[in-house]
Amino acid sequence: MIKEHASEGRQLRTLHYKSDLVVTGGGLAGVCCAITAAREGISVVLVQDRPVLGGNSSSEIRLWVLGATSHMGNNNRWAREGGVIDEIMVENTWRNPEGNPLIFDTILLEKVTNEENIRLLLNTAVFEVSKRSAGTIEKVKAFCSQNSTLYELEAPLFCDASGDGIVAFQAGAAFRMGAESKEEFGEKFAPTAEYGELLGHSIYFYTRDTGQPVTFVPPAYALKDITAIPRYKNINSNDHGCQLWWIEYGGRLDTVHETETIKWELWKVVYGVWNYIKNSGLFPEAETLTLEWVGQIPGKRESRRFEGDYMLRQQDIVEQRVHDDAVAFGGWSIDLHPADGIFSEKPACNQWHSKGVYQIPYRCLYSHNISNLFLAGRIISASHVAFGSSRVMGTGACGAQAVAMAAALCTRYGISPRDLLQEDRMKELQALLVRKGQYIPQLLTADKENIVNGAVITASSEYVLYNLHPDGHRISLSAAMAQMLPLKAGKIPVISIYADAAEDTLLQVSLRTGSKPVHHTPDLVLEELFIPLKKGTQKIPLQFTAILPSDNYIFLSFLRNDLISLHSSGERVSGIITVFNKTNPAVSNYGAQIPPEDIGVETFEFWCPERRPGGRNLALEIAEGIALFGVENLRNGIDRPTSQPNIWLAATDDADPRITISWPEKRRISKVYLSFDTDFDHPMENVIYHHPERVMPFCVRSFIICNDRKEPVFRSADNHQSARHITFDQPVETSSITVHLEGTHGGTPAGLFAIRCYE
């Protein structure tokens, strides 16, 4: 029993924690930052003011996680973010292909609590910042309402991933809210007043079919005049969850301090929309539907953006500019919304895509005037226009992983974030990020500690693409399509395909490639063929005289002709894919991007894959073969297809696919890192979408690592992840390491993007 006499007052219970890094904000950026840093051996306190992790991706808000893949609706091939965020998305697809948001919560919580270097504080809000000097944070104070405890969190380094920038704001970090003028950064797409100062908030709802009639009596505060929503005629009873992203409001308000006002307006709209669906008489199919869930807090898009030593801008995205300090990447469209949100007469979004992914500089990820403060998530240093792309969760998580690795190096060397701009330090940061699965476009790193670089690599076999066998299926040319194939610079080999013609007609073949090897937009036409076809089935050898100017993918493009269908193959090969010139209105893809004049955005066509279980390759024959799947790809530093496939594949008839890494003398191997193909083209949305496979077909099913005496030193029987980082309990003394690959999950040629070994 506890009994206390009356007193003049009492102090809250206060706990003091010291760590190497305090991360404020438990959204995906904060989660990936904390996990990455903890795995690098530094101590982390992760402070989250909500009862669950994930922020906008959590079950409280239920927004799908997206980044550069853009629902496979743009030309960014193999663009899913790597590292911890990839690990999370792959694991969610493995456990939760149905897209249950509650299961996603459990995965995030498990990933964080599995790390012994992380102290997690849920339901805990930071409310005060103490500084050691004008430019240095000493500690933050936070309060947990659930245990009535005050926390004082002290560290040499802080990361603000809180969305509104609560730590950065109180620390006095320079920030912006709203849109810059065209003149400040020369951004031609700097928005007009109607497209607003800020992007608003959204609240979603889920429905369920009960199988029997359900009545709905709206609450008194529900929006009564549905015609106040200009797009009310587009409302339908099938959409739910983040398909309702356009239920947005608040762009003309203070999206920090007026969030509660915005939330109430969104609740009015949500219940007004549902009342319209249930009671207008226009949706008889909704008779048995009921509301299963409505968001209690809004998903925020935009508030404060904090200034770093560089501000990402429109030109960085559109031109894919190169930065010496690139540490992450983006690829979502420049996606700005009207300030009036759902009450606007304007389109609900204004998306303009770039031709490929773009670099994010390290200078955007720390405050320029607070020396020990990192920035992560949507608050990084970017203009309002660039923020339209960088704000999405996959991109925010990618940048946060770079912050975490930077924090680990700062801890190791006792330096500040800005000190990592020194050339050798930056190269070390970039190499460490790539080692752990981060992809940095247009960057080749030298991992000096990877002893595979000085070894001899031999393989049991190497795949050569001679043919993809027909299996009776056809692809209609009711829409233009292309087979993407990697080639070295020079002449184009003869490629034979098979076609069916309903009557005599003309097949138009356009040989294309990208104008730059850093994107997959087929904007350079090398040659066109016009081939007469007879009615019936025929084999067609495609002979080109054009020269491929640089190592790159070609697009063997077949223009629309409703009379023709091409024979296809069910065979899948890593780095080989078909794309189609179709539309995807969900991401403003209408077959081609044709922007207004002088907004600084390029005109080009969209050529995008079909989602699985679609996405078949063409049946084809290549007499010379394409031999770009050799062992040297294992140490080229690129762990996904880019302008080349960058993967070693075994021959299809290889009964024991294996790679052997050999050294002239025995080495003490402590760690082996393997990089598998989990199809970086598949977006792996965590909610709404249902994925046809739990694991990607290209991924190796199981593997064994053996020493020079052919003794197994590691086995994995249920592999499904992109990156496997194996640390031996005791170093393995050996003059060679052999990795045996045992099948894939889709009957594809077995392979690896990389093997890295460390002493």
Disulfide bonds with the S-S distance in Angstrom:
none
